Amino acid sequence: MAGYKKRRGGMILRYVVASALALVFLVPFYAMVKTALSTNEEIYSTTFTFWPSDPQWGRVPELLGDPRFLDALKNSAIMAVVATSLSILIAALAGYALARIPNRFARPMFMMVVIVLLIPGTTAFVPNFIIVASLGWIGTLRGLIIPGLFGAFNVFLFRQFYVNFPKEVEEAAHIDGAGYFRTFFQVIFPNTLPFASALTVLGLIGSWNAFLWPLVVAGSGQSANTVQIYLSSFLTAQTFDYGSLFMAATISLLPVLAIFFFLQRYLVAGISATGLKG
């Protein structure tokens, strides 16, 4: 009986701590939504109010009626989905080749991948821009997507995952006459979906929140502007429209939250599969 009470007390304590931490993490979201619905006077006021006295819901149709905002949402969605999907596919193929296809260049190539991980990504910024400019991709979605298709970190994780993958499954496919590509797409990759989904969530969030590279590549036009560039337009040297900025940020956050809640179980399973535990 004493052991049961002790376990129950420990469980209650864990739930209390978890609930308190959840509330702490929700504070920024509360502040964002509150600011989005506040008037300018309430935003700049030094007096704290829990909720705006006159919520500015009119900012929602105003933003959704702005074609620049809709184009930015569309461009961000295209960039996030296409870039993440292709980068995951390329990384999975590369990781499988490095882990399972016998080749005397596999180990040197893997060492090159590790070396790339040690190099700061910002060092490739200028070379990538020069290549994109020389190809005439400034102000296009191609310039936003293609330079980021190869991710050394994803290749490293997929390689480590496939090294520990049961060889018996792969050997059974080879006995049935399947080659490397057929084995990969029909046997190996379907069993990688939870792990790939975890990397997909992280890739989608990273692509959606990307700012510096789209800012440079988008150029002066609107055809390749993303959500993050649109959000920065509310902050200029003359004006600071915090209400519209936070409302646009709230709306642009909804797709990311939907993706995260839909794939969160795969995220946990994928991280556990890679052994990336705290």
Buried (B, 14 or more C-beta within 10 A) or exposed (E): EEEEEEEEEEEEEEEEEEEEEEEEEEEEEEEBBBBBBBBEEBBEEEEEEEEBEEBBEEBBEBBEEBEEBEBBBEBBBBBBBBBBBBBBBBBBBBBBBBBBEEEEEBEEBBEEBEEBEEEEBEEBBEEBBEBBBEEEBBBBBBBBBBBBBBBBBBBBBBBBBBEEBEEEEBEEBBEEEBEBEBBBBEBBBEEBEBBBBBBBBBBBBBBBBBEEBBBBBBBEEBEBBBBBBBBEBBEEEEEEBBBBBBBBBBBBBEBBEEBEEEBEEBBEBBBEBBEEEE
